[in-house]
C-alpha cells in the first residue's frame, strides 16, 4: 500500500519489552471530487502508520505534525484482548519505506546516503504486547 499525506500529530516513539523501537503516527490523505450535481467535495481519511527499528528512530527524529510524507508498507489488521477482557482490533500500515516530502522548518534536513537506510527489518511477528 502506498499513501501520500500530512502528519496529523507528532510521532510517538515507544519500545517493545524486547527493546525494539516502534514509532506510530497518523497520516491524513484527502481527495477532492465533484458530485453529479456539480458540487465540489473533499474527503479526508486518517490512517495509522507504524515504523519499526531504524526507520522508527528516523521517523521520530525527522517527522513532525503537518509534514508531507510518502509511506509504503503493508496493511496490517491487529486483534487483541483489552485489559477489560473485551476483544479489540486496529488497522494500520506497517511501513517499509517513508520519504519526507516537505522540508523541515529549521536548516537541518535528512538526506540518506544509502536507500537501505529507509528499509527496516520486518516487524517482529511475536510481539503480541503491542496493542496499537
trRosetta pair geometry for C-beta under 8 A, 3 or more apart (Angstrom, degrees):
i j d omega theta_ij theta_ji phi_ij phi_ji
1 72 7.3 169 85 -150 47 49
1 73 6.3 -26 59 73 88 57
1 74 6.6 114 13 -129 95 24
1 75 5.1 78 -21 -45 144 91
1 93 5.8 -118 81 -120 127 115
2 70 7.2 -10 -168 -174 94 88
2 71 7.2 165 -151 87 47 53
2 72 4.9 -9 -103 -102 81 81
3 27 6.1 126 116 110 132 142
3 29 5.4 -98 -165 -65 110 141
3 47 6.2 173 -38 46 178 155
3 70 7.7 170 89 -154 45 45
3 71 5.1 -6 59 58 89 99
3 93 6.9 -136 12 -46 125 166
4 29 6.9 101 75 -115 47 104
4 68 7.0 19 179 -178 88 95
4 69 7.2 -165 -143 95 55 43
4 70 5.1 -17 -99 -102 87 68
4 71 7.6 173 -83 19 38 69
4 101 7.0 44 -150 -24 105 160
5 27 4.2 115 76 166 121 97
5 28 5.0 -169 175 80 125 41
5 29 3.9 -95 -76 -74 128 68
5 30 7.3 124 -125 -2 100 68
5 47 7.4 126 33 34 153 108
5 68 7.2 -146 125 -141 19 67
5 69 6.8 -18 65 57 56 77
5 71 7.9 -34 32 11 89 111
6 27 6.8 147 69 -154 26 68
6 28 5.3 -21 61 54 82 96
6 66 5.8 -17 -177 -156 116 33
6 67 6.7 161 -148 80 72 27
6 68 5.4 -42 -90 -91 74 60
6 69 7.5 125 -114 14 26 78
7 10 7.7 65 150 -95 130 22
7 11 7.2 -61 -147 -52 140 81
7 25 5.5 -34 -137 168 105 129
7 26 7.0 107 -158 76 58 56
7 27 6.2 -43 -93 -98 46 65
7 28 7.9 63 156 11 3 83
7 63 5.9 133 -64 174 155 110
7 64 6.8 163 74 106 149 26
7 65 5.3 -130 109 -124 106 34
7 66 6.2 -35 64 17 87 23
7 67 5.2 23 13 49 117 76
7 69 6.4 62 -47 -4 90 121
8 25 7.7 153 44 171 71 81
8 26 4.2 -41 46 94 116 109
8 27 6.8 -172 -8 -100 93 13
8 28 5.0 99 -64 -31 109 104
8 46 6.3 -11 -19 -129 160 109
8 65 6.9 -23 140 -140 17 87
9 12 8.0 2 117 -31 114 97
9 25 6.5 -163 72 -149 79 76
9 26 5.6 53 21 34 100 105
9 65 5.6 -22 -146 -99 17 106
10 25 7.6 -103 131 -116 25 105
10 64 6.2 -17 -116 -144 77 61
10 65 5.3 -52 -60 -39 60 98
11 23 4.9 13 174 -179 120 113
11 24 7.0 156 -159 76 71 35
11 25 4.2 -50 -103 -67 75 120
11 59 5.5 174 -131 137 163 94
11 60 5.0 -140 106 -105 129 56
11 63 5.0 78 -27 81 129 117
11 64 7.7 -86 2 -90 90 34
12 23 6.6 156 76 -154 42 61
12 24 5.1 -18 59 59 99 87
12 25 7.0 161 14 -72 71 65
12 60 8.0 -53 110 -110 9 102
13 21 6.2 -20 -163 -162 100 102
13 22 7.4 148 -153 80 51 42
13 23 4.9 -25 -94 -96 69 86
13 56 6.5 118 -127 160 89 100
13 57 7.4 62 -127 -103 133 49
13 60 4.0 24 -62 -107 121 149
14 21 7.6 147 82 -153 38 54
14 22 5.3 -24 68 66 86 93
14 23 7.7 156 20 -89 64 37
14 24 7.3 7 11 2 110 104
15 19 5.7 -16 -178 -142 119 34
15 20 6.6 148 -158 68 68 37
15 21 5.7 -37 -98 -94 77 53
15 22 7.2 152 -102 18 25 80
16 19 6.8 -39 69 31 75 20
16 20 4.4 8 28 49 116 93
16 22 6.4 74 -39 -13 89 120
16 124 7.2 -90 24 44 174 137
16 127 5.2 -58 -136 -142 148 130
16 129 6.9 120 -154 74 90 106
16 130 6.1 -51 -103 -66 102 112
17 129 6.1 25 -7 72 118 154
18 124 7.5 55 54 -23 143 175
18 127 7.3 -108 18 -101 119 103
20 52 6.5 -7 165 -162 113 97
20 53 6.5 -45 -160 -76 91 67
20 124 6.1 -160 -30 -6 172 128
20 127 7.1 -86 49 -89 140 147
21 52 7.1 140 88 -163 64 46
21 53 6.3 113 57 -113 89 15
21 56 4.2 -179 122 92 99 135
21 57 5.4 48 110 -55 164 85
21 60 7.7 -95 175 -6 126 140
22 50 5.8 -11 -171 -168 101 107
22 51 7.2 155 -157 77 51 46
22 52 5.6 -14 -104 -104 74 68
22 56 5.4 -104 -122 -119 17 149
22 123 8.0 61 -108 -130 108 107
22 130 6.7 57 17 -133 175 139
23 50 7.1 155 80 -154 45 54
23 51 4.8 -11 59 57 97 98
23 55 7.8 -130 34 117 115 69
23 56 4.0 158 -2 -156 93 77
23 57 7.4 -176 -33 -51 126 23
23 59 4.5 179 90 82 152 118
23 60 4.6 -145 -103 -54 137 94
24 48 6.5 -11 -166 -172 102 99
24 49 6.9 157 -152 82 53 52
24 50 5.1 -21 -96 -99 78 77
24 51 8.0 -174 -75 20 34 68
24 92 7.7 -55 -135 -143 101 149
24 132 6.0 -29 -94 119 162 141
25 48 7.7 159 87 -153 29 57
25 49 5.5 -19 65 60 75 100
25 59 6.9 -141 -2 162 132 124
25 63 6.4 -67 -61 121 171 147
26 46 5.4 -2 -176 -172 119 102
26 47 6.9 152 -156 76 67 38
26 48 5.7 -39 -99 -97 74 56
26 49 7.2 156 -105 13 22 82
27 46 7.3 151 75 -154 39 54
27 47 5.2 -23 61 63 90 92
27 49 5.7 43 -9 -18 113 125
27 69 6.3 -98 -114 61 125 113
27 71 6.3 -142 -29 -1 166 141
28 44 5.3 -5 -170 -172 106 112
28 45 7.3 153 -153 77 55 41
28 46 5.6 -26 -96 -97 71 71
29 44 7.1 156 79 -153 37 61
29 45 5.3 -17 62 60 90 93
29 47 6.7 18 1 1 109 115
30 42 5.7 5 -174 -177 115 102
30 43 6.7 163 -150 84 64 44
30 44 4.6 -27 -94 -97 88 76
30 45 7.7 174 -84 18 38 66
31 42 7.2 172 86 -150 37 59
31 43 5.5 -9 57 57 85 92
32 40 6.6 2 -176 -175 103 97
32 41 7.0 167 -152 87 57 46
32 42 4.8 -24 -98 -98 78 81
33 40 7.6 171 93 -151 31 57
33 41 5.7 -17 65 62 76 93
33 43 7.6 -1 15 3 105 105
34 38 6.3 -15 -180 -148 110 33
34 39 6.9 158 -155 78 66 31
34 40 5.3 -34 -98 -96 76 63
34 41 7.4 153 -102 16 24 77
35 38 7.1 -40 73 28 72 19
35 39 4.9 -2 39 58 112 86
35 40 7.9 -150 6 -77 78 16
35 41 6.0 62 -36 -11 101 121
47 92 7.3 123 173 -138 77 52
47 93 6.0 34 158 -9 122 113
48 90 6.9 -24 48 170 154 115
48 91 7.1 136 40 94 107 55
48 92 4.0 -61 94 -110 102 98
48 93 7.2 172 92 19 53 69
48 132 7.4 -138 177 157 149 94
49 71 5.4 -88 -119 -144 145 158
49 73 7.3 126 -144 30 93 147
49 92 6.3 165 -93 -175 19 96
49 93 4.8 -22 -111 65 75 99
49 95 5.5 45 -176 -44 105 114
49 98 7.8 108 160 -94 143 120
50 56 7.9 -10 174 -99 67 104
50 76 7.7 -49 36 44 119 143
50 92 5.4 53 -7 141 100 142
50 93 7.4 176 25 84 64 50
50 94 5.6 -23 68 -111 97 61
50 95 6.7 -163 84 7 40 88
50 123 7.3 55 111 -98 118 145
50 132 7.4 138 -79 101 127 101
51 55 4.4 -118 -179 121 111 102
51 56 4.5 169 106 -83 87 60
51 58 7.8 -91 143 59 148 85
51 59 4.6 113 46 -2 155 149
51 95 4.5 -28 -91 56 81 126
51 98 6.1 -39 -93 -23 138 138
51 120 6.7 145 -177 -22 78 150
52 55 6.3 38 61 57 44 105
52 56 5.3 -5 -140 -38 12 116
52 94 7.3 6 -15 -166 114 94
52 95 7.8 174 7 62 72 80
52 120 4.9 149 79 143 79 152
52 121 6.9 -86 113 67 116 73
52 122 7.9 16 73 146 147 21
52 123 4.6 169 -36 -96 158 80
52 124 7.6 176 -154 0 148 73
53 56 5.9 125 48 11 25 104
53 57 7.6 -58 137 -2 37 96
53 120 4.2 147 56 -157 113 109
53 121 5.0 97 -38 29 163 91
54 57 5.7 -54 -154 35 38 111
54 58 6.4 37 151 -18 69 105
54 117 6.9 -110 136 -163 133 63
54 120 5.7 -176 48 -107 77 83
55 58 5.6 -54 -146 38 34 112
55 59 6.2 35 156 -20 67 106
55 95 6.3 -153 143 103 143 112
55 96 8.0 -146 -63 -161 171 22
55 97 7.9 -116 -125 -108 139 26
55 98 6.3 124 -170 16 109 111
55 118 6.5 58 -103 -169 104 44
55 119 7.4 -71 -59 156 122 5
55 120 3.9 -87 3 -48 117 116
56 59 5.9 -56 -146 37 28 109
56 60 6.3 26 156 -17 63 109
56 120 7.1 65 -15 -102 79 150
57 60 5.8 -56 -147 38 29 111
57 61 6.2 26 156 -18 64 111
58 61 5.8 -61 -146 39 29 109
58 62 6.0 -13 171 13 67 116
58 98 7.5 166 98 68 113 119
58 110 7.0 115 -165 -158 100 155
58 117 7.2 112 -73 155 153 98
58 118 7.7 -100 75 -108 163 54
59 62 6.8 -76 -131 52 21 85
59 63 5.0 -5 -172 1 66 128
59 95 7.7 98 -63 69 148 158
59 98 5.7 33 -87 76 109 165
60 63 7.1 -36 -88 40 13 95
61 110 7.7 113 103 -77 108 136
62 100 5.8 -76 136 -74 124 152
62 104 7.0 -98 -162 -71 77 126
62 110 4.6 -28 -111 -22 150 143
63 67 5.6 -145 -150 56 69 141
63 69 6.7 1 -118 -71 120 136
63 98 7.8 -49 -61 156 131 140
63 100 6.8 -147 -84 -105 77 107
64 67 5.5 94 58 -20 64 118
64 104 7.4 87 16 -129 121 86
64 105 7.9 -52 61 0 150 107
66 102 7.9 -78 128 79 75 153
67 100 6.5 -27 163 -152 132 90
67 101 7.6 143 164 55 82 70
67 102 5.0 -159 -153 59 69 111
67 104 7.6 -14 -102 -93 129 59
68 100 8.0 105 83 -174 61 50
68 101 4.1 -67 108 78 101 112
68 102 4.0 99 29 -24 94 109
69 98 5.9 -18 -172 -166 121 93
69 99 6.7 150 -162 76 66 52
69 100 6.1 -33 -107 -110 81 45
69 101 5.9 -179 -99 9 22 97
70 97 7.6 -22 113 120 94 97
70 98 7.1 153 80 -158 60 42
70 99 4.0 2 52 52 110 105
70 101 5.7 100 -22 -49 89 116
71 93 6.0 96 138 111 129 147
71 95 5.3 -80 -158 -110 98 110
71 97 7.4 157 -156 89 39 61
71 98 5.5 -3 -106 -107 72 78
72 95 7.0 87 69 -150 44 72
72 96 5.8 -58 106 61 86 89
72 97 4.2 8 52 55 108 103
72 98 7.8 -155 27 -69 67 40
73 93 4.5 115 74 167 119 93
73 94 5.0 -161 171 86 127 46
73 95 4.1 -102 -56 -108 140 30
73 96 4.8 152 -104 0 71 75
73 97 7.2 -170 -58 31 75 59
74 93 7.1 156 75 -155 27 65
74 94 5.4 -14 59 55 81 98
74 96 7.2 59 -12 -26 81 113
75 91 6.9 -8 -173 -170 92 98
75 92 7.8 163 -154 90 52 30
75 93 6.1 -39 -96 -100 51 68
76 91 7.1 158 83 -155 52 50
76 92 5.4 -21 62 68 100 76
76 93 7.0 137 12 -122 89 16
76 94 4.7 64 -27 -23 135 108
77 89 6.7 -6 -176 -171 87 110
77 90 7.7 170 -153 85 47 42
77 91 5.6 -18 -102 -102 67 77
78 89 6.4 162 86 -153 54 59
78 90 5.1 -6 56 56 102 86
78 91 7.8 -175 19 -81 74 30
78 92 7.3 1 -1 19 113 104
78 130 7.8 -82 -149 98 155 88
78 131 7.6 171 135 -144 133 40
78 132 7.7 52 68 95 154 23
79 87 6.5 -10 -169 -171 100 101
79 88 7.0 158 -154 85 52 51
79 89 4.8 -19 -99 -98 73 89
80 87 7.6 159 89 -153 29 58
80 88 5.4 -19 67 62 75 99
80 89 7.8 152 20 -85 60 44
80 128 6.7 145 -109 -178 112 85
80 131 5.1 -110 65 -114 154 91
81 85 6.3 -14 178 -150 110 33
81 86 7.1 157 -157 78 68 26
81 87 5.9 -46 -101 -98 66 52
81 88 7.0 141 -122 13 15 86
82 85 6.9 -39 74 28 74 20
82 86 5.0 -6 40 61 115 79
82 87 7.5 146 0 -141 86 3
82 88 4.8 89 -47 -30 99 124
82 131 7.4 104 -102 -158 67 148
88 131 6.7 43 87 -165 143 109
90 131 7.9 114 -1 169 131 57
90 132 6.2 -34 54 -180 172 37
92 132 7.5 54 -41 134 150 74
94 123 5.3 -88 -162 -9 133 142
95 98 5.3 16 180 -52 145 100
95 120 7.6 72 100 18 81 125
96 119 6.4 6 174 -133 81 71
96 120 6.9 -134 -137 40 48 83
97 118 5.0 41 -133 149 79 120
97 119 6.6 -18 -80 -85 84 65
98 118 6.7 -161 44 -154 58 99
99 118 7.4 0 -73 -128 69 144
100 104 7.9 -3 165 -48 140 86
100 110 6.1 82 26 58 148 116
103 109 6.4 -49 -144 -104 85 119
104 108 6.2 -28 76 78 149 70
104 109 5.9 -172 21 -97 109 67
104 110 7.9 90 -27 -3 126 84
112 115 6.6 107 112 -90 136 29
112 117 4.4 -165 -143 57 122 132
112 118 6.2 -77 -55 -40 169 92
113 117 7.2 82 46 -20 64 139
114 117 5.4 111 75 -19 80 96
115 118 5.9 -48 -175 25 56 112
115 119 7.2 44 138 -17 75 106
116 119 5.4 -59 -151 35 50 111
120 123 7.8 45 111 -61 125 65
122 125 7.8 -6 132 -35 112 91
123 127 7.5 -92 165 29 90 130
124 127 4.5 87 92 -23 112 112
127 130 5.1 28 134 -6 108 116
